[in-house]
Amino acid sequence: MRKTTITSLFLLVCSISFAQSNSYWQQKADYKMDVKMDVKNYTYTGTQELIYTNNSPDTLKKVYFHLFNNAFQPGSEMDARLQSISDPDRRMVKTFKTPEKTTYESRISALKPNEIGFLKVLDFKQDGQSAETKTIGTILEVQLQKPILPNQKSTFTFNFDGQVPLQIRRSGRNSSEGIALSMAQWYPKMAEYDFQGWHADPYIAREFHGVWGNFDVKISLDKDYIIGGTGYLQNPNEIGYGYQDDGVVVKHSRKTKTLTWHFLAPDVHDFTWAADKDYIHDTAQVPGGAKLHFFYKNNPDIKENWKNLQPKAVQLMEFFNANVGPYPYKQYSIIQGGDGGMEYAMSTLILGNGTMQGLQGVTAHEMAHSWFQFVLATNESKHYWMDEGFTSFISDLAENAINEKKVDNPLEGSYKSYAFMVNSGKELPQTTHADRHDVNQIYSISAYSKGSVFLSQLGYVIGNENLMKTLRRYYKEFAFKHPTPNDFIRIAEKVSDTQLEWYLNDWTRTTNTIDYSIKEVVEKENKTSITLERIGRMPMPIDLYVEYTDGTAETFYIPLRMMFGEKLNPFTNLKRTVLADWAWSFGTYQFSIDKPKKSIKQIIIDPTEMMADIEKENNVYIQE
């Protein structure tokens, strides 16, 4: 009896230790879909077989699917939001201006029955047994026939009918640039279940959270159409269309009305495609990496830009590979389609008729999303600033690197936008759900600009070398996972050997601002006493630059006590003195320089301006 008890306790301890060391889990959804598209009336039918693996410790009695197309119907939540928000997305509304005011009309509200989008699921079965379903706007709720136990699989099969809406947002038909089909968010997509439960968010405006898995997709449509998108084409010979290096498109000559394109996409969390009769298809090879595919309209006005884009796209991917980590797939497609620019698995849909500068900019941003969202798959509704902000940061650096004309600070625009948001008085914490923002403009600044400054300012805190090390290690440790803000900041702590919870908390969970000032500069006994003041709530370590009248200069570094560490000297050509740390509770900080006041020409807090101090004027003292 005693021996059995000891053995049982040993096994229990081992199982607990194993569970703790392997506590991270994520679900898996493997899709097999066969879709038939009617290009005349923009409807499609399909079958889906989905093998769902419950890797959670929970028993699931329900599952949820997204039916994104249902957002493009009069009376939907997306339609209602367009009619209630003060600054609706201009692509999605008609604008009416009078001398007195500007009003907007939702384009969704005016859609006719043959112009709306819809997605209907029929004959849902779980492991061959019928299951009860209920459609709630853009969500399908499924009451399972039998619960799915932890570490068990279940197979869902069903038919679905869809209609492609007029191009309103991201997906749709007959876009402003004449693209026939932009098929994004077009299929019943499994909602994510993670340590926070189900994420069955309605499609109102923002972006997505998806389940990792493999996709096996067959698409049948008129033989004159060319498809580009997610996945590897499996049957180029069958359809008479090859991905030739010279960009030649070979259309099928057999007497058949339709062709079936077969794609496989491993380890992705979405599947997107676009189709048009007039696509030109070019390719470019990234040295030692992926092949890039370009699909764009056979329009003489844009050909030159798209040809010039191709070597730039290669350079961009090389930059991301070197500075974040290697792109894990064998191909990436840049496709003219959609209504702006939007990232998808192994591809992007972008506008293609603009300037070369605009084309390169949107390509840089959307391609960068292949790292910050399609490999590091954060929950975009809850942590929108991570995917958009990190993408903005790295794509701004990448563009500056490949452009002939460089700028001193490619991130300056993000700082200016952040300052505008603060001064507007409308900022909300970045913990606000993406759909809950009162103003679209403020959401965008919070996501793109403040999210970018989170990284660049972290470089100020821990040093740029440590910042880039953090990005590479973050990518290495969390690729093909769903990382959270906490995961990222812990990596930064390990790399920099400092404490950074304070930084994550104040910047993302509050609207606290940074404002330091040079309060007083006085002479005492032939020395100069300098008093600094913290006015804003958010604390920071301080770099102080002092220039003397004889032309020499030096810097002083004031560590932040709660950081429990310091960064390396960012001004390697200047002498740096590390002073005593500054604790948050003390509103002022005083130290002395062993020189008279008259010898000082100027003093500057943060000469690099990488700290997002909201009042720059009080950061500078100039000797009169």
C-alpha positions, -999 to 999 in steps of 0.1 A, spaced: 0 0 0 28 24 10 47 16 -22 17 22 -44 10 55 -27 46 67 -32 45 55 -68 12 74 -74 26 106 -58 57 103 -80 36 99 -112 14 128 -101 44 151 -95 58 141 -129 25 148 -147 22 182 -130 58 191 -140 52 180 -175 20 200 -177 37 231 -164 66 229 -188 43 223 -217 15 247 -207 11 264 -240 -14 249 -263 -33 260 -295 -61 244 -315 -57 231 -350 -81 231 -380 -73 213 -412 -96 223 -441 -105 205 -473 -127 225 -496 -141 221 -530 -157 253 -545 -175 260 -577 -178 297 -587 -204 311 -611 -187 341 -625 -218 354 -642 -240 359 -611 -211 360 -586 -224 331 -565 -206 300 -554 -212 266 -538 -188 245 -518 -182 216 -495 -160 217 -465 -145 189 -444 -127 202 -414 -107 181 -390 -107 200 -357 -81 190 -330 -89 201 -295 -55 206 -279 -70 225 -250 -75 211 -215 -113 218 -219 -142 198 -231 -160 217 -259 -198 215 -262 -201 242 -289 -180 255 -317 -182 287 -337 -176 297 -373 -172 331 -389 -195 339 -418 -178 372 -429 -198 377 -461 -230 383 -440 -216 417 -429 -223 431 -464 -261 432 -460 -283 461 -451 -290 461 -413 -258 442 -404 -236 453 -375 -211 466 -400 -238 486 -417 -250 500 -383 -215 510 -373 -210 529 -406 -241 549 -398 -232 557 -362 -195 565 -362 -185 601 -367 -158 594 -393 -167 562 -412 -143 546 -436 -146 567 -468 -144 537 -490 -175 523 -474 -198 553 -476 -212 579 -500 -203 614 -489 -226 644 -492 -213 679 -485 -232 711 -480 -219 744 -467 -233 736 -433 -221 700 -428 -209 667 -443 -231 636 -441 -224 600 -450 -246 572 -463 -235 536 -458 -229 518 -491 -240 486 -475 -274 500 -467 -280 505 -505 -270 471 -516 -297 452 -537 -304 415 -531 -281 405 -560 -253 428 -547 -251 418 -511 -228 392 -496 -240 361 -479 -227 328 -466 -250 300 -457 -240 267 -441 -262 236 -449 -264 201 -436 -238 204 -408 -225 170 -395 -201 161 -368 -185 128 -374 -213 119 -397 -241 129 -373 -263 160 -378 -256 189 -355 -278 219 -347 -266 252 -360 -278 288 -356 -267 318 -376 -262 350 -356 -251 378 -380 -216 369 -391 -213 340 -366 -225 304 -369 -230 287 -335 -229 249 -336 -243 228 -308 -222 197 -310 -237 162 -313 -211 151 -288 -186 170 -268 -150 171 -280 -128 160 -251 -93 174 -245 -67 160 -270 -94 146 -292 -103 152 -328 -137 156 -345 -146 160 -382 -171 186 -394 -186 183 -429 -211 206 -445 -221 224 -477 -221 261 -481 -236 287 -505 -221 321 -509 -226 353 -529 -197 377 -535 -208 413 -526 -200 444 -545 -166 456 -534 -172 475 -502 -143 465 -479 -114 441 -485 -134 414 -503 -159 416 -532 -164 418 -569 -158 444 -596 -134 466 -576 -127 502 -584 -97 490 -604 -117 465 -623 -107 433 -605 -134 407 -610 -130 387 -578 -113 395 -545 -120 365 -524 -111 374 -489 -130 361 -458 -151 341 -483 -156 307 -466 -170 294 -432 -139 299 -410 -134 282 -377 -133 307 -348 -103 306 -324 -105 291 -290 -76 298 -267 -67 303 -230 -91 332 -229 -120 311 -244 -138 316 -277 -132 345 -300 -164 346 -320 -162 383 -327 -187 397 -352 -173 412 -383 -179 449 -377 -148 467 -390 -115 453 -379 -93 424 -384 -91 388 -374 -79 359 -352 -76 324 -368 -68 288 -361 -36 273 -374 -40 244 -398 -35 231 -433 -57 240 -463 -65 218 -493 -86 239 -517 -100 232 -551 -116 261 -570 -136 256 -602 -144 286 -624 -145 298 -660 -114 288 -679 -105 324 -689 -98 334 -653 -64 334 -637 -61 328 -599 -35 341 -575 -35 338 -537 -27 315 -508 -10 282 -512 10 262 -538 -7 254 -571 -7 216 -574 -19 211 -610 -4 237 -634 -2 211 -662 -39 202 -659 -51 237 -662 -25 247 -688 -12 275 -667 24 275 -654 43 299 -631 69 306 -658 99 328 -649 93 350 -679 58 358 -668 41 342 -698 5 331 -691 -5 300 -709 -43 297 -710 -60 264 -715 -69 255 -751 -91 225 -745 -128 228 -752 -140 231 -716 -159 258 -699 -143 256 -665 -110 246 -649 -103 234 -614 -73 250 -596 -59 229 -567 -40 246 -539 -23 233 -508 -13 257 -480 5 243 -450 6 259 -415 -15 289 -422 -46 304 -405 -64 318 -435 -69 312 -473 -75 340 -498 -76 342 -536 -83 367 -564 -92 360 -600 -94 381 -632 -94 375 -669 -67 401 -676 -41 393 -650 -4 395 -660 16 371 -639 53 378 -632 78 362 -608 109 372 -590 133 351 -569 145 361 -535 181 348 -533 181 318 -511 144 323 -503 109 325 -516 97 330 -552 76 362 -554 45 362 -577 29 394 -591 -6 395 -604 -18 427 -620 -41 440 -647 -29 441 -683 -31 479 -682 -4 499 -700 -7 527 -675 5 506 -646 29 480 -662 61 501 -657 53 506 -619 46 469 -615 78 459 -633 98 483 -612 82 470 -580 95 435 -585 132 441 -576 121 463 -547 99 436 -534 129 412 -534 149 437 -514 121 442 -489 119 405 -483 156 402 -479 155 430 -453 127 413 -433 145 380 -435 177 395 -421 161 417 -394 132 395 -381 137 360 -394 135 338 -425 101 338 -443 90 302 -438 71 295 -471 84 289 -506 63 317 -522 45 350 -517 20 366 -540 14 404 -545 -20 407 -561 -39 437 -575 -73 434 -558 -93 446 -529 -98 482 -519 -65 493 -503 -40 469 -489 -47 439 -467 -25 410 -456 -34 374 -460 -16 341 -458 13 339 -482 -2 368 -502 -16 403 -501 -44 421 -520 -34 458 -529 -45 486 -551 -23 488 -581 -31 520 -601 -13 545 -579 22 560 -580 54 539 -577 60 553 -543 26 543 -531 28 509 -547 61 502 -529 48 516 -496 17 494 -495 38 464 -506 63 469 -479 36 472 -452 16 442 -463 46 420 -469 58 428 -434 26 415 -421 37 380 -432 59 381 -401 38 402 -378 5 384 -381 8 355 -405 37 339 -385 34 357 -352 -4 355 -351 -15 379 -324 -52 384 -317 -58 414 -339 -91 424 -321 -75 425 -287 -39 434 -296 -43 453 -328 -13 475 -321 11 445 -321 5 434 -357 -1 469 -372 24 487 -350 52 462 -354 45 460 -391 47 498 -395 79 499 -376 98 473 -396 83 484 -430 93 520 -424 129 508 -416 129 485 -447 117 512 -471 144 536 -458 170 509 -462 162 502 -499 155 538 -510 183 557 -526 174 588 -506 176 581 -469 160 601 -441 175 605 -406 144 592 -388 120 571 -409 98 568 -378 92 605 -374 57 604 -389 46 579 -362 57 602 -334 39 631 -349 7 611 -353 9 599 -317 14 635 -305 -17 646 -325 -38 618 -309 -27 629 -274 -35 665 -281 -69 655 -295 -80 643 -260 -97 612 -277 -71 586 -270 -82 553 -255 -58 527 -239 -45 501 -264 -63 474 -244 -95 487 -259 -111 462 -283 -105 472 -318 -142 476 -326 -149 497 -295 -131 529 -305 -152 560 -309 -133 574 -338 -117 556 -367 -88 580 -369 -79 575 -333 -80 537 -337 -57 540 -367 -32 562 -349 -33 539 -318 -27 508 -340 -2 520 -365 16 549 -350 15 544 -313 22 507 -319 52 516 -340 65 540 -313 61 512 -287 90 495 -305 112 525 -315 109 539 -280 117 505 -265 149 509 -285 155 541 -266 149 523 -233 170 492 -238 192 502 -268 186 496 -305 209 466 -307 189 449 -279 156 459 -296 166 442 -329 178 411 -309 145 411 -292 126 411 -325 147 382 -338 143 361 -307 106 369 -305 102 356 -340 122 325 -333 104 315 -301 68 324 -311 66 316 -348 34 298 -356 19 307 -323 -5 333 -309 18 355 -288 5 381 -264 20 415 -253 33 398 -222 52 372 -243 69 400 -262 79 420 -232 93 390 -214 116 383 -244 128 420 -242 135 415 -205 156 384 -212 176 401 -240 182 433 -221 185 419 -186 161 447 -173 126 449 -159 101 462 -184 66 455 -171 63 492 -162 68 500 -199 42 476 -212 17 487 -186 20 525 -190 22 526 -227 -4 501 -237 -28 498 -207 -32 534 -199 -31 568 -216 -3 581 -194 20 604 -212 57 612 -210 68 648 -202 101 656 -187 115 691 -184 147 710 -175 133 728 -145 163 748 -133 199 754 -142 218 774 -115 254 779 -105 266 769 -71 302 773 -59 315 773 -95 295 742 -104 263 739 -124 233 724 -106 207 709 -129 171 701 -118 149 679 -140 112 674 -134 89 645 -144 55 661 -153 38 632 -171 27 601 -153 48 577 -174 84 573 -162 114 568 -184 152 566 -181 169 598 -192 196 606 -218 209 641 -212 232 658 -237 253 687 -226 272 709 -251 298 734 -239 309 768 -252 343 754 -262 327 730 -286 330 698 -265 300 677 -254 292 648 -231 261 629 -221 247 618 -187 225 588 -182 199 586 -154 186 550 -150 150 544 -140 150 526 -107 121 503 -115 140 491 -146 168 475 -125 193 479 -152 207 502 -178 214 503 -215 247 506 -233 260 540 -243 241 550 -275 266 579 -281 298 559 -285 317 590 -297 309 609 -265 319 605 -229 289 592 -208 285 595 -171 260 571 -154 243 589 -126 223 576 -96 189 561 -106 156 581 -105 127 565 -86 92 573 -98 80 587 -65 104 616 -67 90 643 -90 123 660 -95 160 649 -99 190 670 -92 227 666 -101 258 688 -106 284 693 -133 318 704 -123 318 734 -145 304 769 -142 271 777 -158 286 801 -182 306 773 -199 274 755 -209 260 763 -243 229 740 -242 213 710 -224 189 686 -242 168 658 -228 168 629 -253 187 644 -282 176 615 -305 140 624 -299 131 587 -297 113 592 -264 77 603 -271 78 633 -249 46 653 -255 62 687 -248 95 691 -265 100 727 -257 108 721 -221 134 695 -230 160 721 -240 180 747 -221 200 772 -241 224 796 -224 215 832 -231 
